Amino acid sequence: MNTFQISGNLVDILQQEIYPATVYVEAGKIQRIERNNQTYAHYLLPGFTDAHVHIESSMLIPSEFARLAVVHGTIATVSDPHEIANVMGVKGVEYMLENGKQVPFRFNFGAPSCVPATVFETSGAVVSVEDVEALLQRDDIRYLTEMMNFPGVLHKDPEVLAKIAAAKKVNKPVDGHAPGLRGEAARDYIAAGISTDHECFTIEEALDKLQHGMHILIREGSAAKNFEALYPLLHEHAPKIMFCSDDKHPDNLVEGHINLLVKRALSHGIDLFKVLLAACINPVLHYKLENGLLREQDPADFIVVDDLQNFNILATYIDGTKVAENGKTLIHSIPSVPVNNFVGQPVQAADLRMPVGDTSHTSVTAKVIEALDGQLITNALTATLPVVNGFVQSSTEKDVLKIAVVNRYKQATPAVAFIKGFGLQHGAIASSVAHDSHNIIAVGADDESLAAAINAVIAQQGGISVVNGEKIQVLPLPVAGLMSNLDGYTIATQYSALDQAAKSLGSPLASPFMTLSFMALLVIPHLKLSDLGLFDGDSFQLIATAW
């Protein structure tokens, strides 16, 4: 039963030593490690951990995420089930826990701290203080997930403080989420018990938070890409740094995971052991994970790589079981029955028109969201737009298009505004993946295409869609409107096809659907759209009018 021996150059990260050795594995544990005088071409080292990720954003259920991740040497994730919790509450968290246990992979789920994320949007569930307390009592819940309500922390909101206190009571970490927070505000946020932040986008912000004792996660996902800005932190602050993806679409997960950040950091001249601290060790120590660290009596969790420059993954082992070899997953797909919460009803093109009120107007100066490639933050702009027959018109020439958010939990009037940066010259795209409440979000060059894209998602009770004239393409996401329960590699291929279809409409964005999914994320400045209307992320309030 999982009894074997394997030899290679052993990378002891904690002792900062590399030496030839044979590792003896029995019953899933490392029984002993023997140094020898042999010469080996390959290396053995602990597996990688993604220190903060929403599995749901891969559009794959946990068991399928694991199948793809192990190929890249990832053996564990610190997983925030915030997305499915916003749709289905504790029932959704339990789905993730149970599905993840079906495969050999170390998922470390947390108790969602902010469901709903704000009162300025409609979510599908509430996770109360009592729910959080009950979840944190479970051994399979490792931490309190990102406390996005940093104003609530700073203003000592009783419910926010009660959730943090529940984590402290059971000695479990509290994750942070405070983009742009600096100075005394950052100090007070951290002093409340917040231990990490993955939202830093400048090195100055990260250094400010580090000096108050916070751990900084360097994020490189499908939408938010902060690695280049933050990797120099590894030179002087390696014990307090971790790597994470936060959100990773399936096509990107096929290409690579934490292994890519390891290679990039090394290419920038960062010391090997400092890089591996962030990738392999720090998450285990901070979150008290059960990952083996390639020591005697540890679980036999480790990877085999060809060399310490290219870091090509030759094999991945978890609990002494080989789960990937030479670019192929050895984990089998697990059947899973979808769970969902979807009540959205079809819309008409007329529902998406924007009346100006005074029909004498020939133009208006409208508020415009500006989407930024590779960032979650947006800019707040204005644009002069024509009024025809009393309705404000979008402009493909100015790249000022309509964006709509449609409530998926009850019948309601769509919220409509304007957005710049998507670049569509015709057609529309839509998605039921829309952080944080996961209502349907769509951008289109005309009202008819916009309605068709929204209705294609509604017809599947969740998914992503592209409308190009008469052609409608849809990737169904039947699990909470967020994930597919089909083979991960198949979904990655299908997603790639829709990604290319969106770009064929004119979008210059590297990941149009990932960027779209964050345009309703109210806790990230500056201007966003919820199902209740335009939202000012700086003053943290809904905006009364779009012009």
BATOR-330924 format. One record per residue (C-alpha): z, x, y. Coordinates in nm, 4 decimals. Layout:
BEGIN
Z;X;Y;
...
end
This chain:
BEGIN
0.0000;0.0000;0.0000;
-0.1338;0.1886;0.3040;
-0.0393;0.5206;0.1454;
-0.2625;0.8123;0.2408;
-0.2720;1.1402;0.4260;
-0.4952;1.2487;0.7108;
-0.5371;1.5875;0.8721;
-0.6624;1.7030;1.2113;
-0.5579;1.8578;1.5379;
-0.2520;1.6531;1.6316;
-0.2104;1.5767;2.0035;
0.1640;1.5512;2.0709;
0.1626;1.3955;2.4177;
0.5380;1.3836;2.4632;
0.5792;1.7536;2.3785;
0.2485;1.8475;2.5451;
0.1350;2.0371;2.2384;
-0.1750;2.0363;2.0170;
-0.1597;2.1801;1.6658;
-0.3276;2.1427;1.3235;
-0.1327;1.9121;1.0947;
-0.1378;1.6678;0.8070;
0.0077;1.3222;0.8626;
0.1524;1.1450;0.5573;
0.1459;0.7661;0.5747;
0.3326;0.5330;0.3419;
0.3827;0.1557;0.3697;
0.2381;0.1535;0.7195;
0.4690;0.4235;0.8577;
0.4396;0.7945;0.9193;
0.6716;0.9484;0.6615;
0.6237;1.3083;0.7682;
0.4052;1.5417;0.9696;
0.3368;1.8927;0.8387;
0.1897;2.1677;1.0519;
-0.0671;2.3900;0.8836;
-0.3041;2.6745;0.9610;
-0.6298;2.4894;0.8967;
-0.9185;2.4503;1.1395;
-1.0317;2.0978;1.2270;
-1.3070;1.9637;1.4501;
-1.1400;1.6294;1.5221;
-0.8144;1.5202;1.6865;
-0.5379;1.2705;1.6084;
-0.3514;1.0985;1.8898;
-0.1705;0.7706;1.9683;
-0.3918;0.4697;2.0365;
-0.4607;0.3309;2.3820;
-0.2788;0.0393;2.5480;
-0.4236;-0.1857;2.8182;
-0.1148;-0.2304;3.0367;
-0.2253;-0.5596;3.1946;
-0.5004;-0.7907;3.0781;
-0.5779;-1.1602;3.0643;
-0.7319;-1.1949;2.7183;
-0.8834;-1.5264;2.8279;
-1.1115;-1.3513;3.0763;
-1.2958;-1.1869;2.7896;
-1.4008;-1.5411;2.6955;
-1.2769;-1.4508;2.3471;
-0.9733;-1.5761;2.1593;
-0.7189;-1.2990;2.0884;
-0.8336;-1.2334;1.7310;
-1.1907;-1.1740;1.8509;
-1.0768;-0.9610;2.1454;
-0.8965;-0.7386;1.8950;
-1.2102;-0.6966;1.6843;
-1.3971;-0.5520;1.9819;
-1.1115;-0.3532;2.1381;
-1.0153;-0.1483;1.8319;
-1.3607;0.0059;1.8219;
-1.2706;0.1829;2.1474;
-0.9326;0.3078;2.0274;
-0.7255;0.0294;2.1833;
-0.4366;-0.0680;1.9584;
-0.2337;-0.2824;2.1992;
-0.2427;-0.4920;2.5128;
0.0199;-0.6145;2.7551;
-0.1266;-0.9622;2.7791;
-0.0645;-1.2222;3.0468;
-0.1483;-1.5727;2.9097;
-0.1356;-1.7086;3.2638;
-0.4889;-1.8504;3.2436;
-0.4446;-2.0759;2.9435;
-0.0955;-2.1655;3.0660;
-0.2465;-2.3052;3.3865;
-0.4665;-2.5257;3.1713;
-0.2293;-2.6238;2.8895;
0.1198;-2.4966;2.9683;
0.3480;-2.3625;2.6952;
0.1192;-2.5129;2.4288;
-0.1523;-2.2725;2.5453;
0.0829;-1.9731;2.5307;
0.1779;-2.0677;2.1756;
-0.1898;-2.0869;2.0805;
-0.2419;-1.7293;2.2021;
0.0670;-1.6033;2.0207;
-0.0244;-1.7593;1.6892;
-0.3911;-1.6635;1.6978;
-0.3056;-1.3044;1.7891;
-0.0751;-1.2744;1.4881;
-0.3663;-1.3385;1.2522;
-0.5101;-0.9882;1.2978;
-0.3811;-0.6276;1.2843;
-0.3419;-0.5641;1.6573;
-0.0444;-0.5335;1.8914;
-0.0714;-0.8176;2.1414;
0.2301;-0.8207;2.3726;
0.2314;-1.1526;2.5519;
0.4539;-1.2426;2.8467;
0.6097;-1.5580;2.9869;
0.3891;-1.6867;3.2728;
0.5802;-1.6740;3.5997;
0.3545;-1.8740;3.8328;
0.2158;-2.1922;3.6772;
0.0851;-2.3489;3.8886;
0.0088;-2.0440;4.0984;
0.0320;-2.2408;4.4244;
0.0813;-2.5972;4.5423;
-0.2588;-2.5835;4.7125;
-0.4630;-2.6482;4.3966;
-0.4597;-2.8771;4.0946;
-0.3638;-2.7151;3.7663;
-0.3393;-2.8666;3.4211;
0.0267;-2.7874;3.3593;
0.3591;-2.6686;3.4926;
0.5654;-2.3904;3.3359;
0.9179;-2.4580;3.4592;
1.2203;-2.2314;3.4888;
1.3480;-2.3865;3.1657;
1.0157;-2.3113;2.9939;
1.0301;-1.9499;3.1127;
1.3883;-1.9116;2.9924;
1.2965;-2.0482;2.6495;
0.9902;-1.8254;2.6184;
1.1843;-1.5138;2.7184;
1.4307;-1.5788;2.4366;
1.1484;-1.5194;2.1873;
1.1056;-1.1747;2.0365;
0.7277;-1.2085;2.0651;
0.7461;-1.2581;2.4435;
0.7843;-0.9127;2.5951;
0.8126;-0.9611;2.9700;
0.7813;-1.1933;3.2701;
0.4194;-1.1878;3.3818;
0.2876;-1.1017;3.7266;
0.4973;-1.2578;4.0005;
0.2120;-1.3562;4.2292;
0.4360;-1.5592;4.4554;
0.5533;-1.2567;4.6506;
0.6274;-1.4737;4.9572;
0.8635;-1.6692;4.7314;
1.0352;-1.3456;4.6307;
1.0704;-1.2282;4.9899;
1.1968;-1.5674;5.1101;
1.4314;-1.6018;4.8116;
1.2785;-1.9167;4.6693;
1.5383;-2.0457;4.4161;
1.2842;-2.1190;4.1410;
1.1190;-1.7773;4.1760;
1.4533;-1.5982;4.1700;
1.5653;-1.8022;3.8679;
1.2616;-1.6878;3.6691;
1.3247;-1.3234;3.7609;
1.6918;-1.3645;3.6707;
1.5925;-1.5052;3.3304;
1.3968;-1.1868;3.2558;
1.6778;-0.9623;3.3765;
1.9254;-1.1512;3.1566;
1.7349;-1.0539;2.8418;
1.6458;-0.7063;2.9721;
1.2734;-0.7660;2.9881;
1.0474;-0.6230;3.2633;
0.8995;-0.8268;3.5474;
0.5386;-0.7592;3.6419;
0.4253;-0.7668;4.0023;
0.1235;-0.8815;4.1988;
0.1377;-0.8061;4.5698;
-0.1976;-0.6996;4.7150;
-0.1625;-0.5161;5.0440;
0.2168;-0.5414;5.0562;
0.3605;-0.2387;5.2367;
0.6729;-0.1043;5.4060;
0.9957;-0.3026;5.4107;
0.8301;-0.6053;5.2512;
0.7196;-0.3942;4.9533;
1.0670;-0.2401;4.9309;
1.2340;-0.5825;4.9249;
0.9850;-0.7169;4.6696;
1.0529;-0.4236;4.4375;
1.4295;-0.4442;4.4930;
1.4219;-0.8009;4.3594;
1.3400;-0.6532;4.0192;
0.9593;-0.6301;4.0230;
0.8589;-0.3221;3.8243;
0.4779;-0.2927;3.8363;
0.1750;-0.3635;4.0517;
-0.1919;-0.3659;3.9499;
-0.3312;-0.4917;4.2812;
-0.3301;-0.1700;4.4891;
-0.6742;-0.0943;4.6305;
-0.5806;0.2037;4.8488;
-0.3892;0.5157;4.7567;
-0.1678;0.4708;5.0643;
-0.0511;0.1320;4.9387;
0.0148;0.2743;4.5918;
0.2165;0.5672;4.7306;
0.4208;0.3274;4.9412;
0.5134;0.1286;4.6309;
0.5711;0.4372;4.4157;
0.8305;0.5727;4.6558;
1.0361;0.2581;4.6016;
1.0303;0.3061;4.2242;
0.7416;0.0851;4.1196;
0.4988;0.1685;3.8380;
0.1350;0.1543;3.9467;
-0.1381;0.0294;3.7153;
-0.4846;0.1687;3.7869;
-0.7192;-0.1236;3.7320;
-1.0821;-0.1111;3.6339;
-1.2119;-0.4476;3.5193;
-1.5353;-0.6426;3.5306;
-1.4737;-0.7539;3.8907;
-1.1942;-0.5482;4.0473;
-1.2607;-0.1748;4.0305;
-0.9887;0.0456;4.1772;
-1.0120;0.3573;3.9591;
-1.1985;0.5772;4.2049;
-0.9523;0.4992;4.4833;
-0.6401;0.5549;4.2737;
-0.7054;0.8173;4.0041;
-0.5663;1.1048;4.2214;
-0.2217;0.9498;4.1701;
-0.2249;1.1028;3.8223;
-0.1900;1.4547;3.9613;
0.1636;1.4053;4.0957;
0.2818;1.0706;3.9595;
0.1618;1.0573;3.5972;
0.4941;0.9298;3.4497;
0.4679;0.6179;3.6690;
0.0973;0.5400;3.6143;
-0.0747;0.3180;3.3551;
-0.4327;0.2032;3.2968;
-0.5371;-0.1616;3.2822;
-0.8460;-0.3798;3.2927;
-0.6869;-0.7071;3.4149;
-1.0089;-0.9001;3.3479;
-1.2811;-0.7830;3.1104;
-1.5908;-0.9855;3.0324;
-1.7231;-0.9682;2.6743;
-2.0316;-0.7576;2.7465;
-1.8178;-0.4960;2.9197;
-1.5687;-0.4984;2.6315;
-1.8492;-0.4177;2.3890;
-1.9349;-0.1145;2.6049;
-1.5826;0.0266;2.6252;
-1.2226;-0.0210;2.7262;
-0.9353;0.2147;2.8183;
-1.1270;0.5001;2.6520;
-1.3722;0.4926;2.9429;
-1.0929;0.5463;3.1956;
-0.9630;0.8399;2.9921;
-1.3034;1.0057;3.0000;
-1.3482;0.9385;3.3711;
-1.0075;1.0796;3.4587;
-1.0780;1.3952;3.2597;
-1.4173;1.4312;3.4303;
-1.2304;1.4359;3.7630;
-1.0223;1.7303;3.6486;
-0.6976;1.5460;3.5704;
-0.4781;1.7275;3.3174;
-0.5248;1.5933;2.9626;
-0.1585;1.5179;2.9013;
-0.1219;1.3354;3.2333;
-0.4181;1.1161;3.1451;
-0.2838;1.0415;2.7983;
0.0593;0.9548;2.9381;
-0.1053;0.6746;3.1338;
-0.3302;0.5619;2.8493;
-0.0974;0.5889;2.5500;
0.2687;0.6466;2.6347;
0.3839;0.4912;2.9623;
0.3146;0.1270;2.8678;
0.5055;0.1722;2.5417;
0.8102;0.3140;2.7173;
0.8075;0.0705;3.0084;
0.7586;-0.2492;2.8076;
0.9518;-0.1282;2.5002;
0.6516;-0.1852;2.2755;
0.6445;-0.1259;1.9015;
0.3392;0.1020;1.9132;
0.3686;0.4143;1.7069;
0.3473;0.7355;1.9120;
0.2456;0.9646;1.6252;
0.5980;1.0704;1.5326;
0.7755;1.0717;1.1977;
0.9086;0.7244;1.1063;
0.6869;0.5605;1.3677;
0.4407;0.2859;1.2702;
0.1160;0.4546;1.1692;
-0.0756;0.3622;1.4844;
-0.3201;0.6316;1.5896;
-0.6810;0.7140;1.6589;
-0.9180;0.9899;1.5517;
-1.1517;1.1318;1.8169;
-1.4330;1.3842;1.7918;
-1.3086;1.6077;2.0751;
-1.0992;1.5975;2.3912;
-1.3903;1.5734;2.6329;
-1.6180;1.3013;2.4990;
-1.3382;1.1050;2.3299;
-1.5736;0.9307;2.0887;
-1.3564;0.7161;1.8633;
-1.4119;0.8021;1.4961;
-1.1401;0.5735;1.3568;
-0.8531;0.3506;1.4671;
-0.5418;0.2811;1.2585;
-0.2740;0.0152;1.3145;
0.0261;0.0005;1.0804;
-0.1585;0.2403;0.8544;
-0.4594;0.0084;0.8213;
-0.7956;0.1394;0.9334;
-0.9244;-0.1274;1.1730;
-1.2336;0.0490;1.3114;
-1.4592;0.3325;1.2038;
-1.7567;0.5001;1.3722;
-1.8196;0.2221;1.6210;
-1.7745;-0.0650;1.3750;
-1.4861;-0.3078;1.3644;
-1.3162;-0.3585;1.0287;
-1.1246;-0.6692;1.1406;
-1.2675;-0.9937;1.0062;
-1.3172;-1.3057;1.2173;
-1.0464;-1.5689;1.1811;
-1.1415;-1.9395;1.1987;
-0.9707;-2.1173;1.4880;
-0.9726;-2.4824;1.5963;
-1.0269;-2.5249;1.9737;
-0.7570;-2.6683;2.1995;
-0.8456;-2.8057;2.5413;
-0.7520;-3.0107;2.8479;
-1.0646;-3.1409;3.0165;
-1.1176;-3.4707;3.1993;
-1.3891;-3.3756;3.4516;
-1.6632;-3.6322;3.5177;
-2.0280;-3.5676;3.6181;
-2.1176;-3.5328;3.9854;
-2.4242;-3.6303;4.1845;
-2.6093;-3.4112;4.4326;
-2.5008;-3.6557;4.7046;
-2.1350;-3.5742;4.6230;
-2.1971;-3.2185;4.7409;
-2.3355;-3.2989;5.0845;
-2.1300;-3.1950;5.3891;
-2.1315;-3.4544;5.6691;
-2.0720;-3.3117;6.0153;
-1.9277;-3.6311;6.1609;
-2.1194;-3.6319;6.4884;
-2.4847;-3.6946;6.4014;
-2.5965;-3.5670;6.7415;
-2.5255;-3.2102;6.6327;
-2.8264;-2.9983;6.5371;
-2.6154;-2.7036;6.4215;
-2.2538;-2.6053;6.3564;
-2.0622;-2.2787;6.3307;
-1.9179;-2.2954;5.9811;
-1.6434;-2.0926;5.8146;
-1.7903;-1.8754;5.5385;
-1.6288;-1.6968;5.2459;
-1.7760;-1.3506;5.1927;
-1.7662;-1.2334;4.8311;
-1.7359;-0.8561;4.7912;
-1.8814;-0.6849;4.4877;
-1.6108;-0.5172;4.2792;
-1.3219;-0.6730;4.4732;
-1.1010;-0.9788;4.4417;
-1.0402;-0.9969;4.8150;
-1.2922;-1.1807;5.0334;
-1.3743;-1.1712;5.4023;
-1.3592;-1.4707;5.6350;
-1.6836;-1.5004;5.8328;
-1.8648;-1.7639;6.0376;
-2.2310;-1.8595;6.0436;
-2.4430;-2.0941;6.2516;
-2.6030;-2.3466;6.0147;
-2.8502;-2.6284;6.0806;
-2.7562;-2.9962;6.0657;
-3.0169;-3.2349;5.9240;
-2.9587;-3.6117;5.9239;
-2.5878;-3.5528;5.9847;
-2.5399;-3.3074;5.6970;
-2.4796;-2.9323;5.7273;
-2.7404;-2.7284;5.5415;
-2.7027;-2.3995;5.3573;
-2.9382;-2.1075;5.4224;
-3.0869;-1.8844;5.1556;
-3.2388;-1.6747;5.4351;
-2.8902;-1.5895;5.5662;
-2.7446;-1.5823;5.2131;
-2.5040;-1.8594;5.3131;
-2.4910;-2.0929;5.0145;
-2.2798;-2.3861;4.9098;
-1.9776;-2.3295;4.6883;
-1.8075;-2.6225;4.5165;
-1.4845;-2.6657;4.3212;
-1.4583;-2.9763;4.1021;
-1.1271;-3.0940;3.9561;
-1.1372;-3.0757;3.5778;
-0.8054;-3.2557;3.5208;
-0.8725;-3.5868;3.6972;
-1.1455;-3.7695;3.8861;
-1.1585;-3.6382;4.2435;
-1.4003;-3.5678;4.5261;
-1.5490;-3.2162;4.4973;
-1.4387;-2.9574;4.7524;
-1.7406;-2.7934;4.9178;
-1.7685;-2.4949;5.1521;
-2.0027;-2.2033;5.2284;
-2.0157;-1.8565;5.0779;
-2.2042;-1.5330;5.1414;
-2.2711;-1.2499;4.8972;
-2.4094;-1.4285;4.5921;
-2.7680;-1.3888;4.7083;
-2.9185;-1.6750;4.5071;
-3.2696;-1.7581;4.6272;
-3.2898;-2.0649;4.4065;
-3.0939;-2.2382;4.1311;
-2.7195;-2.2350;4.0713;
-2.4409;-2.0996;3.8519;
-2.1163;-2.2695;3.7461;
-1.8057;-2.1908;3.5434;
-1.4832;-2.3500;3.4198;
-1.3244;-2.0034;3.4387;
-1.1872;-2.0122;3.7936;
-0.8573;-1.8395;3.8603;
-0.5927;-1.9607;3.8689;
-0.6160;-2.3302;3.7894;
-0.9556;-2.3178;3.6189;
-1.1224;-2.6105;3.7799;
-1.5031;-2.5968;3.7758;
-1.6485;-2.3614;4.0367;
-2.0152;-2.3308;4.1274;
-2.2510;-2.1676;4.3783;
-2.6046;-2.2919;4.4368;
-2.9088;-2.2677;4.6596;
-2.9572;-2.6466;4.6690;
-2.7505;-2.9553;4.5949;
-2.9563;-3.0684;4.2950;
-2.9235;-2.7339;4.1172;
-2.5558;-2.7159;4.2082;
-2.4884;-3.0578;4.0547;
-2.6903;-2.9736;3.7438;
-2.4942;-2.6511;3.6867;
-2.1608;-2.8319;3.7273;
-2.2660;-3.1120;3.4936;
-2.3826;-2.8666;3.2283;
-2.0294;-2.7246;3.2176;
-1.8729;-3.0712;3.2115;
-2.0977;-3.1768;2.9222;
-1.9518;-2.8953;2.7112;
-1.5946;-2.9556;2.8345;
-1.5943;-2.6006;2.9609;
-1.8293;-2.3059;2.9786;
-2.0578;-2.1121;3.2092;
-2.4047;-2.2252;3.3118;
-2.7192;-2.1136;3.4931;
-2.9749;-2.3564;3.6364;
-3.3201;-2.2269;3.7224;
-3.5482;-2.5201;3.8024;
-3.5730;-2.7321;3.4898;
-3.4200;-2.4603;3.2711;
-3.0470;-2.4961;3.2025;
-2.8571;-2.2314;3.0033;
-2.4979;-2.2830;2.8915;
-2.2376;-2.0779;2.7064;
-1.9778;-2.3296;2.5776;
-1.6101;-2.2295;2.6025;
-1.4337;-2.4972;2.3955;
-1.0918;-2.3253;2.3852;
-0.9230;-2.4504;2.7034;
-1.2561;-2.4231;2.8844;
-1.1883;-2.0475;2.8935;
-1.2771;-1.8997;2.5565;
-1.5134;-1.9326;2.2640;
-1.3820;-1.9351;1.9084;
-1.7004;-1.7775;1.7739;
-1.7797;-1.4158;1.6822;
-1.7039;-1.1856;1.9733;
-2.0222;-0.9837;1.9470;
-2.2309;-1.3011;1.9437;
-2.0535;-1.4271;2.2557;
-2.1041;-1.0919;2.4264;
-2.4794;-1.1175;2.3623;
-2.4935;-1.4764;2.4869;
-2.2898;-1.3900;2.7936;
-2.5224;-1.0989;2.8721;
-2.8163;-1.3380;2.8644;
-2.6505;-1.5710;3.1177;
-2.5456;-1.2758;3.3316;
-2.9074;-1.1627;3.3496;
-3.0212;-1.5183;3.4184;
-2.7801;-1.5382;3.7141;
-2.9100;-1.2090;3.8489;
-3.2689;-1.3337;3.8098;
-3.1856;-1.6020;4.0677;
-3.1409;-1.3213;4.3196;
-2.7753;-1.2258;4.2874;
-2.7076;-0.8581;4.3639;
-2.3539;-0.8756;4.2213;
-2.2700;-0.6495;3.9283;
-2.0888;-0.9382;3.7567;
-2.1770;-1.2732;3.9206;
-1.9631;-1.4885;3.6925;
-1.6577;-1.2657;3.7185;
-1.6874;-1.2629;4.0977;
-1.7365;-1.6413;4.0971;
-1.4194;-1.6882;3.8930;
-1.2085;-1.5288;4.1693;
-1.3420;-1.7339;4.4605;
-1.0709;-1.9941;4.3946;
-0.7922;-1.7333;4.3542;
-0.5759;-1.8361;4.6471;
-0.3146;-1.5612;4.6088;
-0.5715;-1.2954;4.7043;
-0.6775;-1.2889;5.0747;
-0.8606;-1.3774;5.2864;
-1.0609;-1.6991;5.2491;
-1.0928;-1.8989;4.9254;
-1.1749;-2.2499;4.8049;
-0.9560;-2.4675;4.5824;
-1.0252;-2.8189;4.4590;
-0.8210;-2.9340;4.7612;
-1.0283;-2.7465;5.0204;
-1.0716;-2.4184;5.2077;
-0.7657;-2.1933;5.1984;
-0.6496;-1.9225;5.4369;
-0.4902;-1.6523;5.2228;
-0.3319;-1.4821;5.5243;
-0.1451;-1.7814;5.6661;
-0.1194;-1.9285;5.3124;
-0.2297;-2.2778;5.4033;
-0.5218;-2.5131;5.3623;
-0.7749;-2.5230;5.6455;
-0.8308;-2.8632;5.7994;
-1.2045;-2.8286;5.8654;
-1.4908;-2.6113;5.7480;
-1.6161;-2.5607;6.1083;
end
